[in-house]
Amino acid sequence: MDVVMPQLGETVAEGTVMVWHKKVGEQVEADELLFEVGTDKVETEIPSVVSGIMVEIFVAEGETVDVGTRLAIIDDGNLVTNRSAPKAIKNKTAKVAFVSAERMENSAPRDKSLSPVVRKLLSEHGIDASEISGSGDSQRVTRRDVMSYLETRGGDVSQIVSAGDLTQVIPFSRHRRLTAEHMVRSKATSAHVLQAVEVDFYHVDKARDVKQISWQAKEGFTLTYLPFIAKAVCQAMSEFPHLNSHVDGDSLVVHANVHLAIAVDLNFEGLLTPVIHNANLKTITELARSIHDMATRARDRKLGPDDLSGASYTLSNSGSFGTLITAPIISQPQVAILSIDGVTKKPVVVTGANGDEIGIRPIGILAQSFDHRAIDGAYSAAFLRKIKAILETQDWLAELT
């Protein structure tokens, strides 16, 4: 059976083999960890789908190839002899993709368990892997382990210091480089337009205040604004389905269900956007649990391929940093993305029993970037107005009971 580079996300075209956990000649069991692959979105472990013998490995650790490229052959009893090289090798430093059993054996035993990124970090800082306690599979040392170790040594980081000043030059990581390419490509593809509305989160806050203590005790995490906004977006999408779509040539492909991506910050080392599939069918409690689970697994690098594919709309949450308004870049091939910015208490005019009066309310801004190829400003504005109305008038306490 051919082992090929998997599709890890709808817009991902290539991946890097990080670590092989089997070598040529070894027995492989179905569902056993076979190799690890990294993309601009995620690093994930790939199990074998069959049992057999590893016959040949074509793509070495650290090499980047297109999705669908043959990586290795496992003899599962139905082997057809066809050992041509992979179709496309993107690694500029490697001319040959074939990795023989001899090459695999000549690697140091400790090095074979480390990813190329970890090896580079250890080499740059003169660290022996045995000094670090690994948190990865079989106690393998990960990039996060190395960075934590460096912090305990006084925040040592790699830098290039010019002769006349203390300028620090930090090369882009692979994740940052591919993210940059994706963002530039999105700006070149979609006709971005930004619209924003102010939202009064008074009714949301009332529900959170009543439920927060019991929620924390039961669920083990804080009840934030995000699941309320996610629920409102899904409800509004039923009236404005063209925002839950993607452009295909001269057509708009509208999805039946909302597959909601949530941008997750990886401790300032990049972003991942795990997907809550069929989010429109979930209750607010289910959405809150899904959001917490996805964020936790994203930061622990435990997301699988399905967790990062199929998104139809994205939420970007910078509110915890107190931002005023953000113009997010659309994640291709979607047609819109919503930024959730900081919620702060402000004096506003509210209608009371005696008419208009000044009240102190929790006010936040929701800003949507949309693709003007797909929809017009009036459609986007009406969608935002609907989200605002839901958040400001819905009985959220009843939703949580």
C-alpha positions, 0 to 999 in steps of 0.5 A, a space after each residue: 500500500 502506498 503511504 501518501 501525504 494527507 490533506 490537512 485542511 481545505 486550503 493546504 497544498 503541501 506538508 512536511 514530514 517531521 518524524 518517521 516512527 518506523 524504518 525500512 524493514 520494520 513491522 507496522 500495525 494498523 492504527 499504530 503511529 507511523 509518522 508526523 506531518 507539519 503544515 502551516 496550520 498544524 503538526 499532527 500524528 498520522 497512524 497507519 491504516 494497514 498492517 504490514 512491513 515498511 518496504 521503502 521510504 521515499 521522503 526524508 524527515 524535513 522534506 516538504 512535498 505536495 498533498 497526495 505525494 507518495 511517501 512510503 510503501 507498506 507491504 500489506 500482502 497486496 503489494 504492486 511493484 511500482 517504486 517511482 520517486 515522488 511526483 514533487 519534492 519542494 525541499 530546495 536542499 534535497 535533490 533525491 527523495 529516496 531514503 534507504 534503510 542504510 541512511 535511516 540506520 546511520 542516524 543517531 538513535 536519539 536524533 531519529 526521534 526528534 523533528 528537524 525544528 527541534 534538532 535545529 534549536 538544540 544545535 543553535 543553543 548548544 543543548 543536548 536533548 538528554 537535558 530536557 524532559 520530553 512531553 511528546 509521544 514516548 517522551 520525545 522532546 518537542 519544540 515547546 519543550 525546548 522553548 520552555 527549557 530556554 526560558 528557564 535559562 533566562 529567555 535565551 533566544 537566537 539573534 543576529 546582532 549588527 556591529 553598531 546596535 542591538 537589532 534583533 533579526 528573527 527569521 520567519 518560522 515555517 508556520 509564519 512564512 506560510 501564514 504570510 503567503 496565505 494572507 497575501 494570497 487572500 488579499 489578492 483574491 478577495 475584494 475585502 470590505 469591512 463593516 462593524 456594529 456596536 453591540 450591547 452585551 447587557 443581557 449576555 452579561 446578566 446570564 453570565 453573572 447568574 451562571 458563572 459560578 455553577 458553570 465553572 464548577 460543573 464545566 471546569 472553564 469560564 463562560 466567555 462571550 464567544 459561545 454567545 456570539 457563535 450562537 448568534 452568528 449561527 442563528 443569523 446565518 439561517 436568514 443570510 446563508 450567502 455568507 456561509 459559502 465560497 466562490 467557485 469560478 462565477 458561482 457561489 456555493 452555499 453550504 447547508 450547515 455552518 462549519 464554524 472555524 475559531 481562530 486560536 492563538 498559539 502563545 504568539 507562535 502563530 494561529 490555528 483555526 479548528 472547526 466546529 462542524 454543524 455548529 448551527 445544530 448545537 446548543 450554546 452549552 454544546 458550542 461552549 464545550 466545543 470551543 473550549 475543547 478545540 482551543 485546548 487541543 490546538 494549544 496542545 498540538 493534538 488536533 487531527 486533519 478533520 479538526 482543521 478542514 471544511 470551515 465555512 465561516 470564521 470567528 477571530 477573537 482579539 477581545 481578550 487583549 482589549 482591541 477596539 476594532 480589527 479588520 480581519 483577513 478572510 480565510 480562503 475560500 470563505 467569503 467572510 470573517 467576523 472579528 470579536 473585539 474588546 467589551 468595555 463598560 461605557 455610558 450609553 443612551 438607553 430607553 427606560 421607564 421615563 424615556 431616554 436616560 444614560 446607562 452604563 453598559 458593556 459595549 463591544 464591536 463586531 467587525 466583519 470583513 466580507 468578499 464583495 465578489 460574493 455579496 454586497 454591503 447591504 446584505 452584510 450590514 443586515 446580517 450584522 444587524 441581525 447578530 446585534 439584535 439576537 445578542 441584545 434581546 435573546 433570553 440567554 439565561 433560558 438558553 443556558 438552563 
